[in-house]
Amino acid sequence: MRRRNIAAALLLAAYLLCLSACRASPALVQVVYNQESGDVDHSTDEVMRENSPENTEQAEDIFSVTQVEESESERGFENSIAQWGEAENPEESAADSDYDSAAGDQYTTPQGVGDATQEDSAGGDSDAQRTEDGSVAAENGGVTALTVEGAGSGAAVYKQVVLPDGTYLDVPSGLGSAAATGEAAILVQMLGGSGALVATSADFLENTFAQTVFADEGAADIPALWSGDGSAPLSDEAFARLLALSPGVCFELSGQMTFTESQIAALGEAGIEYVVLPSLASASGIRSAVSVVGTALGDRSAAGGLDAAAQAEAYLAWHDALLSGLAERVDRFTVNSIDYDNVEGAEIRYLSGESDAADGRYTLYLSAWDSEVLYRISTVSYVELEEYGLPVTEKGYCSRPLNYYMSMAGVVNKGAAALANTRVSRWYVHPIRSVAHIKTVLNGAEGVSFNNTNGSQTKFLTEDLGAETYPAVVVASREIKEALQNCTVWQRGTWIDSHNDILKVQSTIVGEYEIYVNPYGVGSWADGSAESVLESVWTAQIFHGAYTQEELEQTVREFYSSFYRYDLSAAEIAAILSGELYMGN
């Protein structure tokens, strides 16, 4: 115990030296246990897939193999992703005498709970270094934790919730009310009902469909203290208003900067808990976030709301039952046994004992359209085609939960299968694979990459678009669909170059293909929300005919009725499934 106290003191001293007014995007770094503890509710656990080193991905990248080198945008993105810590000590359980949640001698957490001590993973003096966001990162992948001086009241009862990486998070429970932004605000409203959400961001009030769905629960009266989606900290005036509202807990999504370090400390001094939710970019992240929010809010029925913990359990049961029923209609499909429910920045997960489905389908999800980018096809002699506008996709195994839910429905998003790592990068894409022409992107947007080369390695489709196995692409909005339909190089047929001649380039488009607009409801199905699981039924319906249109609509209606307490009209279901409600990014 003495060595533990010395280590904790050294870490605290290092933290105080590095502390600044603002911090880098917070990462969910709470680490507790990974053993079978009797206090853990394993009903919330997401099964961890076996990592199979022999399942190394072949050179099947939809992008050029020369693009594997890390770009500046990729490196910048890596700096902002959530880093998942490793389990602390498999021999140490929640019941050990050194961990007594009732006595206040608690492990320090990203929520800044109590004045705890924490032993380093090696069991001796720690070699960990304090990072920009105030977390402790052990050099050899040991314990990672965030200590905020003064944060947390230390009076709450704590319960354990499983994290996407398989470790457990101690969550303060029964707090009753919350401040939350973006998709986290929708989770609070979904689980807690009337009075649960006491402060939010502007996008919640600007989401007209959310306001309609939650109108009877006073959604219009919730103050919007944050601008946009709440990814930037509050002003001093807005923060003072937040303190006056005195929520039981303030949620922040991993990777965002909803609060500054000084604001987090002030929350603790005011007895307001601060909890970083897992990113919603994976199915396991969504499940964990639902568990955390439900646990933190607790039973609010006496205050005119809902039993949030029970609502969370009901949602998780419904979620898993839906996927179980899906498996009876269509086979899961993956490439090289990749589990597309990966956590960003973590070790790649593989499926064990499963092979690629024989009747699997491919698609490509296009998340944005850049109308200002200049795209050029040329020879060494002259420019053949010059046109503005190209679609953008993300490559990486964990860009969004859409990849997992599509895979469960027998469809692989080729963007997700593009590169053998879990880092996400954004790329312009095109269907040209001619070896005799130079493809160039000029004045591209910051953070979007493109490989300017000639040769066959510039192709972006392994399978031919328009073939039976590759029947369609999926886009985020109607605007992207319209732009794609008007883009010369994305057309099936003859192209005319700038000299009014037939442009003879080889394309990967071999037949007519569909362009589907992804559904969008109160929350984003593609980017991460409680509704994302519905993506699986929609995908199975349009690509495999595994559900009828009536069954799809009934599933959506059932979700809204059960968890949003709202009965959808036929017109509203049509608007959801057509992507008409898309709010953009």
C-alpha positions as CSV (number, residue, x, y, z in Angstrom):
1,M,0.0,0.0,0.0
2,R,2.9,2.4,0.8
3,R,4.4,1.9,-2.6
4,R,1.0,2.5,-4.2
5,N,0.6,5.8,-2.3
6,I,4.1,6.9,-3.4
7,A,3.3,6.1,-7.1
8,A,0.0,8.0,-6.9
9,A,1.7,11.0,-5.4
10,L,4.3,11.1,-8.1
11,L,1.6,10.9,-10.8
12,L,-0.4,13.7,-9.2
13,A,2.7,15.9,-9.0
14,A,3.4,15.2,-12.7
15,Y,-0.1,16.0,-13.6
16,L,-0.1,19.3,-11.7
17,L,3.0,20.4,-13.6
18,C,1.4,19.6,-16.9
19,L,-2.1,20.9,-16.2
20,S,-3.3,23.7,-18.5
21,A,-6.5,25.6,-19.0
22,C,-7.6,23.4,-21.9
23,R,-6.9,19.8,-22.9
24,A,-6.8,17.6,-25.9
25,S,-9.9,15.7,-26.8
26,P,-10.7,13.4,-23.8
27,A,-10.2,9.7,-24.3
28,L,-12.2,7.2,-22.4
29,V,-9.4,5.7,-20.4
30,Q,-11.1,4.4,-17.2
31,V,-9.7,1.0,-16.4
32,V,-10.9,-1.2,-13.7
33,Y,-11.1,-5.0,-14.1
34,N,-11.1,-7.8,-16.7
35,Q,-11.7,-10.7,-14.4
36,E,-15.0,-12.5,-13.7
37,S,-16.0,-10.4,-10.7
38,G,-19.1,-11.4,-8.8
39,D,-20.2,-7.7,-8.7
40,V,-20.3,-7.3,-12.5
41,D,-23.5,-7.6,-14.4
42,H,-22.3,-9.6,-17.4
43,S,-25.6,-9.2,-19.2
44,T,-24.2,-5.9,-20.5
45,D,-21.1,-7.6,-21.8
46,E,-20.2,-7.6,-25.5
47,V,-18.5,-10.8,-26.5
48,M,-14.8,-10.2,-27.4
49,R,-13.8,-11.9,-30.6
50,E,-10.6,-13.9,-30.8
51,N,-7.6,-12.0,-32.3
52,S,-6.1,-14.4,-34.8
53,P,-2.6,-13.3,-35.9
54,E,-2.7,-15.8,-38.8
55,N,-5.6,-13.8,-40.2
56,T,-3.5,-11.1,-41.8
57,E,-5.2,-9.3,-44.5
58,Q,-4.1,-9.9,-48.1
59,A,-3.3,-7.1,-50.5
60,E,-7.0,-6.6,-51.3
61,D,-7.1,-2.9,-50.4
62,I,-9.6,-1.0,-52.5
63,F,-7.1,1.8,-52.6
64,S,-3.5,1.7,-53.9
65,V,-1.0,-0.3,-52.0
66,T,1.2,2.7,-52.2
67,Q,-1.2,4.5,-49.9
68,V,-0.4,2.4,-46.9
69,E,2.1,5.0,-45.8
70,E,0.7,7.2,-43.1
71,S,-0.5,10.6,-44.4
72,E,-0.5,13.8,-42.4
73,S,-4.2,13.6,-42.0
74,E,-4.0,10.1,-40.6
75,R,-1.4,11.1,-38.1
76,G,-3.5,14.1,-37.0
77,F,-6.6,11.9,-36.7
78,E,-4.7,9.4,-34.5
79,N,-3.9,12.1,-32.0
80,S,-7.6,12.7,-31.4
81,I,-8.9,9.2,-31.1
82,A,-9.9,7.5,-27.9
83,Q,-7.2,5.4,-26.3
84,W,-8.4,2.4,-24.5
85,G,-6.5,1.3,-21.4
86,E,-5.7,-2.3,-20.5
87,A,-7.1,-4.1,-17.5
88,E,-5.4,-3.3,-14.3
89,N,-4.8,-6.5,-12.3
90,P,-6.6,-9.7,-13.1
91,E,-6.0,-10.9,-9.5
92,E,-7.6,-7.9,-7.9
93,S,-11.4,-7.8,-7.7
94,A,-13.9,-5.1,-6.7
95,A,-14.3,-6.7,-3.4
96,D,-10.6,-6.3,-2.4
97,S,-10.0,-4.3,0.7
98,D,-8.0,-1.7,-1.2
99,Y,-11.2,-0.8,-3.2
100,D,-14.1,0.3,-1.0
101,S,-16.6,2.4,-2.9
102,A,-18.5,3.2,0.3
103,A,-15.5,4.4,2.2
104,G,-14.2,6.8,-0.5
105,D,-10.8,5.0,-0.9
106,Q,-11.4,4.7,-4.6
107,Y,-9.4,4.3,-7.8
108,T,-9.0,7.5,-9.7
109,T,-11.1,7.5,-12.9
110,P,-11.6,9.8,-15.9
111,Q,-14.6,11.1,-14.0
112,G,-12.2,12.2,-11.2
113,V,-13.9,10.1,-8.4
114,G,-12.6,10.7,-4.9
115,D,-9.1,11.1,-3.7
116,A,-8.0,7.6,-4.7
117,T,-4.7,5.9,-5.0
118,Q,-3.9,3.7,-8.0
119,E,-1.2,1.1,-8.4
120,D,0.6,0.9,-11.7
121,S,0.2,-2.2,-13.8
122,A,3.6,-3.5,-13.1
123,G,3.1,-3.5,-9.4
124,G,6.1,-1.2,-8.8
125,D,7.0,2.4,-9.3
126,S,5.3,3.7,-12.4
127,D,7.2,4.6,-15.6
128,A,4.0,6.2,-17.0
129,Q,4.1,9.6,-18.6
130,R,1.4,12.2,-18.3
131,T,-0.2,13.0,-21.6
132,E,-1.7,16.2,-22.9
133,D,-5.2,15.4,-21.8
134,G,-4.0,14.7,-18.2
135,S,-4.1,10.9,-18.6
136,V,-1.3,8.5,-17.5
137,A,-0.1,6.3,-20.3
138,A,2.1,3.5,-19.3
139,E,5.0,2.9,-21.7
140,N,4.3,-0.8,-22.0
141,G,0.6,-0.6,-22.4
142,G,-0.2,-0.5,-18.7
143,V,-2.9,1.3,-16.8
144,T,-4.2,4.5,-18.3
145,A,-6.3,6.9,-16.1
146,L,-7.3,10.5,-15.8
147,T,-7.1,12.3,-12.5
148,V,-8.8,15.7,-12.1
149,E,-8.2,17.4,-8.8
150,G,-11.3,18.1,-6.9
151,A,-13.7,16.5,-9.4
152,G,-16.5,14.2,-8.2
153,S,-18.4,14.3,-5.0
154,G,-17.4,10.8,-3.9
155,A,-20.9,10.2,-2.4
156,A,-22.4,8.2,-5.2
157,V,-22.8,4.4,-5.3
158,Y,-20.8,2.9,-8.1
159,K,-21.7,0.0,-10.4
160,Q,-19.6,-1.6,-13.1
161,V,-20.4,-1.5,-16.8
162,V,-18.4,-3.3,-19.5
163,L,-16.4,-1.2,-22.0
164,P,-15.9,-1.9,-25.7
165,D,-12.5,-3.2,-25.0
166,G,-13.8,-5.8,-22.5
167,T,-12.7,-3.9,-19.3
168,Y,-15.1,-2.5,-16.8
169,L,-16.0,1.1,-15.9
170,D,-17.1,2.1,-12.4
171,V,-20.2,4.3,-13.0
172,P,-21.8,6.5,-10.4
173,S,-25.5,5.4,-10.2
174,G,-28.8,7.0,-9.4
175,L,-27.9,10.5,-10.2
176,G,-31.3,11.4,-11.7
177,S,-30.5,14.1,-14.2
178,A,-27.9,15.0,-16.7
179,A,-26.4,17.5,-19.1
180,A,-25.4,16.0,-22.4
181,T,-24.7,17.1,-26.0
182,G,-25.1,15.6,-29.5
183,E,-26.1,12.0,-29.6
184,A,-25.5,11.6,-25.9
185,A,-28.4,14.0,-25.3
186,I,-30.7,11.7,-27.3
187,L,-29.5,8.7,-25.1
188,V,-30.4,10.6,-21.9
189,Q,-33.8,11.6,-23.3
190,M,-34.5,8.0,-24.5
191,L,-33.6,6.3,-21.2
192,G,-34.6,8.9,-18.6
193,G,-37.7,10.5,-20.1
194,S,-39.2,13.7,-18.8
195,G,-36.8,15.9,-16.7
196,A,-33.8,13.7,-17.2
197,L,-32.0,16.1,-19.6
198,V,-31.6,19.5,-18.0
199,A,-29.1,21.0,-20.4
200,T,-28.0,20.2,-23.9
201,S,-26.5,21.6,-27.2
202,A,-28.1,23.6,-30.0
203,D,-28.3,20.6,-32.4
204,F,-30.8,18.9,-30.1
205,L,-33.2,21.9,-30.3
206,E,-32.5,22.3,-34.0
207,N,-33.3,18.6,-34.6
208,T,-37.0,19.1,-35.6
209,F,-37.8,15.4,-35.7
210,A,-36.3,14.9,-32.2
211,Q,-38.4,17.9,-31.0
212,T,-41.5,16.2,-32.5
213,V,-40.8,12.8,-31.0
214,F,-40.0,14.1,-27.5
215,A,-42.5,17.0,-27.5
216,D,-44.6,15.5,-24.8
217,E,-41.5,15.2,-22.5
218,G,-40.7,18.9,-22.6
219,A,-37.8,18.7,-25.1
220,A,-38.4,22.2,-26.3
221,D,-37.8,23.6,-22.8
222,I,-34.4,22.1,-22.3
223,P,-31.8,25.0,-22.4
224,A,-29.2,24.7,-25.1
225,L,-26.0,25.9,-23.4
226,W,-23.6,24.6,-26.0
227,S,-23.4,25.7,-29.6
228,G,-23.5,23.1,-32.4
229,D,-23.1,19.5,-31.2
230,G,-21.3,20.5,-28.0
231,S,-17.9,19.4,-29.2
232,A,-16.4,22.8,-28.0
233,P,-16.4,23.9,-24.3
234,L,-18.9,26.2,-22.8
235,S,-18.4,29.9,-22.4
236,D,-18.0,31.2,-18.8
237,E,-21.5,32.6,-18.8
238,A,-23.0,29.3,-20.1
239,F,-21.0,27.3,-17.6
240,A,-22.3,29.4,-14.7
241,R,-25.9,28.6,-16.0
242,L,-25.0,24.9,-16.0
243,L,-23.8,25.0,-12.4
244,A,-27.0,26.7,-11.4
245,L,-29.1,23.9,-13.0
246,S,-27.1,21.4,-10.9
247,P,-27.4,18.2,-13.0
248,G,-26.5,15.0,-11.3
249,V,-24.0,14.2,-14.0
250,C,-22.4,15.8,-17.0
251,F,-21.7,13.4,-19.9
252,E,-19.0,13.9,-22.5
253,L,-18.5,11.7,-25.6
254,S,-15.0,10.3,-25.9
255,G,-13.0,12.4,-28.4
256,Q,-14.9,15.6,-27.8
257,M,-14.0,18.7,-25.7
258,T,-17.3,19.6,-24.1
259,F,-15.5,20.9,-21.0
260,T,-12.2,22.4,-20.2
261,E,-10.0,21.0,-17.4
262,S,-10.9,23.9,-15.1
263,Q,-14.6,23.4,-15.8
264,I,-14.3,19.7,-14.9
265,A,-12.6,20.6,-11.6
266,A,-15.5,23.1,-10.9
267,L,-18.0,20.4,-11.5
268,G,-16.4,18.3,-8.9
269,E,-16.3,21.1,-6.4
270,A,-20.0,21.6,-7.0
271,G,-20.7,17.9,-6.4
272,I,-21.6,17.2,-10.0
273,E,-20.3,14.0,-11.5
274,Y,-18.4,14.0,-14.8
275,V,-18.5,10.9,-17.0
276,V,-16.8,10.3,-20.4
277,L,-19.0,8.0,-22.6
278,P,-17.5,5.5,-25.1
279,S,-17.5,6.7,-28.7
280,L,-20.6,5.7,-30.6
281,A,-18.4,4.7,-33.6
282,S,-18.9,1.0,-32.9
283,A,-21.7,-1.3,-31.9
284,S,-20.0,-2.2,-28.6
285,G,-19.5,1.5,-27.9
286,I,-23.2,2.1,-28.4
287,R,-24.1,-0.7,-26.1
288,S,-21.7,0.4,-23.4
289,A,-22.8,4.0,-23.7
290,V,-26.4,2.9,-23.2
291,S,-25.4,0.9,-20.1
292,V,-23.4,3.9,-18.7
293,V,-26.2,6.4,-19.1
294,G,-28.9,4.0,-17.8
295,T,-26.8,3.2,-14.7
296,A,-25.8,6.8,-14.0
297,L,-29.4,8.1,-14.2
298,G,-31.0,5.3,-12.3
299,D,-34.7,4.9,-11.5
300,R,-36.4,8.3,-12.1
301,S,-40.0,7.0,-11.9
302,A,-40.6,8.8,-8.6
303,A,-39.7,12.1,-10.3
304,G,-42.0,11.6,-13.2
305,G,-39.5,10.1,-15.5
306,L,-38.4,6.5,-16.3
307,D,-36.4,3.8,-14.7
308,A,-33.4,4.5,-16.9
309,A,-31.5,1.4,-15.8
310,A,-34.4,-0.8,-16.7
311,Q,-34.8,1.0,-20.0
312,A,-31.2,0.4,-20.8
313,E,-31.5,-3.3,-20.1
314,A,-34.7,-3.5,-22.3
315,Y,-32.9,-1.8,-25.1
316,L,-29.9,-4.1,-25.0
317,A,-32.2,-7.2,-24.9
318,W,-34.1,-5.9,-27.9
319,H,-30.9,-5.0,-29.8
320,D,-29.4,-8.5,-29.3
321,A,-32.7,-10.2,-30.1
322,L,-33.0,-8.3,-33.4
323,L,-29.5,-9.4,-34.4
324,S,-30.3,-13.0,-33.4
325,G,-33.4,-13.0,-35.6
326,L,-31.4,-11.5,-38.4
327,A,-28.9,-14.4,-38.2
328,E,-31.8,-16.8,-39.0
329,R,-32.5,-15.0,-42.3
330,V,-29.1,-14.0,-43.7
331,D,-25.5,-15.1,-43.1
332,R,-23.0,-12.7,-41.6
333,F,-20.4,-11.6,-44.1
334,T,-16.8,-10.4,-43.6
335,V,-13.5,-10.3,-45.3
336,N,-10.5,-12.2,-44.0
337,S,-12.5,-12.9,-40.7
338,I,-12.4,-9.2,-39.7
339,D,-14.8,-8.3,-36.9
340,Y,-16.1,-4.9,-38.0
341,D,-17.1,-4.1,-34.4
342,N,-13.6,-2.8,-33.8
343,V,-12.6,0.0,-31.4
344,E,-10.6,2.8,-32.9
345,G,-6.9,2.7,-32.2
346,A,-7.1,-0.7,-30.5
347,E,-5.9,-4.1,-31.7
348,I,-7.8,-5.5,-34.6
349,R,-10.5,-8.1,-33.7
350,Y,-11.0,-11.2,-35.7
351,L,-13.8,-13.6,-35.8
352,S,-12.9,-17.2,-34.9
353,G,-14.5,-20.2,-36.5
354,E,-16.4,-18.3,-39.2
355,S,-15.8,-18.0,-42.9
356,D,-16.9,-15.5,-45.5
357,A,-20.6,-16.0,-46.5
358,A,-20.9,-17.5,-50.0
359,D,-23.7,-15.1,-51.0
360,G,-22.3,-12.0,-49.4
361,R,-22.6,-8.6,-51.1
362,Y,-20.4,-5.6,-51.3
363,T,-21.2,-1.9,-51.2
364,L,-19.3,1.4,-50.7
365,Y,-20.5,4.0,-48.2
366,L,-20.0,7.5,-49.3
367,S,-20.2,9.9,-46.4
368,A,-19.7,13.3,-48.1
369,W,-19.4,15.1,-51.5
370,D,-16.8,17.8,-52.1
371,S,-18.2,20.0,-54.8
372,E,-15.1,22.3,-54.8
373,V,-12.4,19.7,-55.5
374,L,-11.0,19.7,-59.0
375,Y,-10.6,16.3,-60.6
376,R,-8.5,15.8,-63.7
377,I,-7.8,12.9,-66.1
378,S,-4.9,13.5,-68.5
379,T,-2.3,11.9,-70.7
380,V,1.3,13.2,-71.1
381,S,0.0,15.3,-74.0
382,Y,-3.2,17.0,-72.8
383,V,-6.0,17.2,-70.3
384,E,-8.8,14.9,-71.3
385,L,-11.3,15.6,-68.6
386,E,-11.5,18.2,-65.9
387,E,-14.4,18.3,-63.5
388,Y,-15.4,19.6,-60.1
389,G,-16.7,17.3,-57.5
390,L,-15.8,13.9,-56.0
391,P,-17.3,11.7,-53.2
392,V,-15.5,11.0,-49.9
393,T,-15.3,7.7,-48.1
394,E,-13.6,6.6,-44.9
395,K,-11.3,3.6,-44.8
396,G,-10.5,1.7,-41.6
397,Y,-12.3,-1.0,-39.7
398,C,-14.1,1.3,-37.2
399,S,-15.2,4.4,-39.0
400,R,-18.8,4.0,-37.9
401,P,-21.2,1.3,-36.6
402,L,-22.7,1.0,-40.0
403,N,-19.8,-1.3,-41.0
404,Y,-20.7,-3.8,-38.2
405,Y,-24.4,-3.8,-38.7
406,M,-24.0,-4.2,-42.5
407,S,-21.7,-7.1,-42.0
408,M,-24.2,-8.8,-39.7
409,A,-26.7,-8.4,-42.6
410,G,-24.4,-10.1,-45.2
411,V,-22.9,-6.9,-46.7
412,V,-19.4,-5.6,-46.5
413,N,-18.6,-1.9,-46.9
414,K,-15.4,-1.8,-49.0
415,G,-14.3,1.3,-47.3
416,A,-14.2,-0.5,-44.0
417,A,-12.2,-3.4,-45.5
418,A,-9.7,-1.0,-47.1
419,L,-6.8,-1.2,-44.7
420,A,-5.6,-3.6,-42.1
421,N,-5.8,-1.3,-39.1
422,T,-8.4,0.5,-36.9
423,R,-7.3,4.0,-37.7
424,V,-9.8,5.9,-39.9
425,S,-8.8,8.2,-42.7
426,R,-10.9,10.1,-45.4
427,W,-10.3,9.6,-49.1
428,Y,-11.6,10.8,-52.4
429,V,-12.7,7.8,-54.5
430,H,-13.2,7.3,-58.2
431,P,-13.9,4.3,-60.5
432,I,-11.0,4.6,-63.0
433,R,-8.4,1.9,-63.3
434,S,-6.9,2.7,-66.7
435,V,-3.1,2.4,-66.8
436,A,-2.7,4.9,-69.6
437,H,-4.1,8.0,-67.9
438,I,-3.1,10.2,-65.0
439,K,-5.6,10.9,-62.3
440,T,-5.1,14.0,-60.3
441,V,-7.0,15.8,-57.6
442,L,-6.4,19.6,-57.3
443,N,-7.3,21.9,-54.4
444,G,-8.7,19.0,-52.3
445,A,-10.2,19.6,-48.9
446,E,-8.0,19.5,-45.8
447,G,-7.9,16.1,-44.2
448,V,-9.0,14.2,-47.3
449,S,-6.4,12.2,-49.1
450,F,-5.9,11.0,-52.7
451,N,-3.2,9.0,-54.4
452,N,-2.1,10.9,-57.5
453,T,-0.5,8.2,-59.7
454,N,-1.1,6.5,-63.0
455,G,-1.3,2.8,-63.3
456,S,-3.7,0.0,-62.2
457,Q,-3.1,0.6,-58.5
458,T,-5.4,3.6,-58.6
459,K,-8.5,1.4,-58.8
460,F,-10.8,1.6,-55.8
461,L,-13.0,-1.4,-56.4
462,T,-11.8,-5.0,-56.1
463,E,-15.1,-6.3,-57.4
464,D,-16.8,-4.6,-60.3
465,L,-19.5,-2.1,-59.5
466,G,-22.8,-3.2,-61.1
467,A,-22.0,-6.9,-60.9
468,E,-24.2,-9.3,-58.9
469,T,-21.9,-9.2,-55.9
470,Y,-21.5,-5.4,-56.0
471,P,-25.0,-4.1,-56.9
472,A,-25.0,-0.7,-55.2
473,V,-23.4,2.1,-53.3
474,V,-24.9,3.7,-50.1
475,V,-24.7,7.4,-49.6
476,A,-25.3,9.6,-46.5
477,S,-27.7,12.1,-48.1
478,R,-29.9,12.8,-51.1
479,E,-27.5,15.6,-52.1
480,I,-24.7,13.1,-52.5
481,K,-26.9,10.8,-54.6
482,E,-27.8,13.7,-56.9
483,A,-24.2,14.8,-57.3
484,L,-23.0,11.2,-58.0
485,Q,-25.7,10.8,-60.7
486,N,-24.3,14.0,-62.4
487,C,-20.6,13.1,-62.0
488,T,-19.1,12.1,-65.4
489,V,-16.7,9.4,-64.2
490,W,-19.4,7.7,-62.0
491,Q,-21.6,7.1,-65.0
492,R,-22.1,3.8,-66.8
493,G,-21.5,4.4,-70.5
494,T,-19.4,6.5,-72.9
495,W,-17.6,9.6,-71.6
496,I,-16.7,12.5,-73.8
497,D,-13.4,14.3,-73.2
498,S,-12.6,18.0,-73.4
499,H,-11.7,17.6,-77.1
500,N,-15.2,16.2,-77.8
501,D,-13.7,12.7,-78.4
502,I,-14.6,9.5,-76.7
503,L,-12.7,9.2,-73.5
504,K,-11.2,5.6,-73.6
505,V,-10.4,4.8,-70.0
506,Q,-11.1,1.6,-68.2
507,S,-13.7,1.8,-65.4
508,T,-14.6,-0.6,-62.7
509,I,-18.3,0.2,-63.4
510,V,-19.4,-2.9,-65.4
511,G,-23.2,-2.5,-65.2
512,E,-26.0,-0.4,-63.9
513,Y,-25.9,0.0,-60.1
514,E,-28.2,1.4,-57.5
515,I,-27.5,4.4,-55.2
516,Y,-29.3,4.1,-51.9
517,V,-29.6,6.9,-49.4
518,N,-29.0,5.7,-45.9
519,P,-31.9,6.0,-43.4
520,Y,-31.8,8.7,-40.8
521,G,-34.1,9.2,-37.8
522,V,-33.9,11.2,-34.6
523,G,-30.3,10.0,-34.5
524,S,-27.8,9.0,-37.2
525,W,-28.0,5.3,-38.2
526,A,-24.7,5.4,-39.9
527,D,-22.5,7.4,-37.6
528,G,-23.7,6.0,-34.2
529,S,-26.9,6.2,-32.2
530,A,-29.3,3.9,-30.4
531,E,-31.1,3.5,-33.8
532,S,-28.0,2.2,-35.6
533,V,-29.0,-1.4,-35.1
534,L,-31.9,-0.8,-37.5
535,E,-29.2,-0.5,-40.2
536,S,-28.9,-4.3,-40.2
537,V,-32.6,-4.9,-41.0
538,W,-32.6,-2.2,-43.7
539,T,-29.4,-3.6,-45.3
540,A,-30.8,-7.2,-45.2
541,Q,-33.9,-6.0,-46.9
542,I,-32.5,-4.0,-49.8
543,F,-29.5,-6.2,-50.6
544,H,-30.9,-9.7,-49.8
545,G,-34.7,-9.3,-49.6
546,A,-34.5,-11.1,-46.2
547,Y,-37.3,-8.9,-44.9
548,T,-40.4,-7.5,-46.6
549,Q,-40.9,-3.8,-46.7
550,E,-43.7,-4.2,-44.2
551,E,-41.4,-6.1,-41.8
552,L,-38.8,-3.4,-42.1
553,E,-41.3,-0.6,-41.4
554,Q,-42.8,-2.5,-38.5
555,T,-39.3,-3.0,-36.9
556,V,-38.7,0.8,-37.1
557,R,-42.2,1.5,-35.7
558,E,-41.5,-0.9,-32.8
559,F,-38.2,0.7,-31.9
560,Y,-39.8,4.2,-31.8
561,S,-42.8,3.0,-29.8
562,S,-40.7,1.0,-27.3
563,F,-37.8,3.4,-26.7
564,Y,-38.8,6.8,-27.8
565,R,-42.5,6.3,-26.7
566,Y,-43.7,7.7,-30.0
567,D,-46.0,6.3,-32.6
568,L,-44.7,6.9,-36.1
569,S,-47.0,7.8,-38.9
570,A,-46.6,6.2,-42.4
571,A,-45.2,9.5,-43.7
572,E,-42.6,9.7,-40.9
573,I,-41.5,6.1,-41.5
574,A,-41.1,6.9,-45.2
575,A,-39.1,10.0,-44.3
576,I,-36.7,8.0,-42.1
577,L,-36.1,5.2,-44.6
578,S,-35.6,7.7,-47.5
579,G,-32.9,9.7,-45.6
580,E,-35.0,12.8,-45.8
581,L,-34.3,13.8,-42.2
582,Y,-30.5,13.8,-42.6
583,M,-29.0,16.7,-40.7
584,G,-25.5,16.5,-42.1
585,N,-22.3,16.5,-40.1
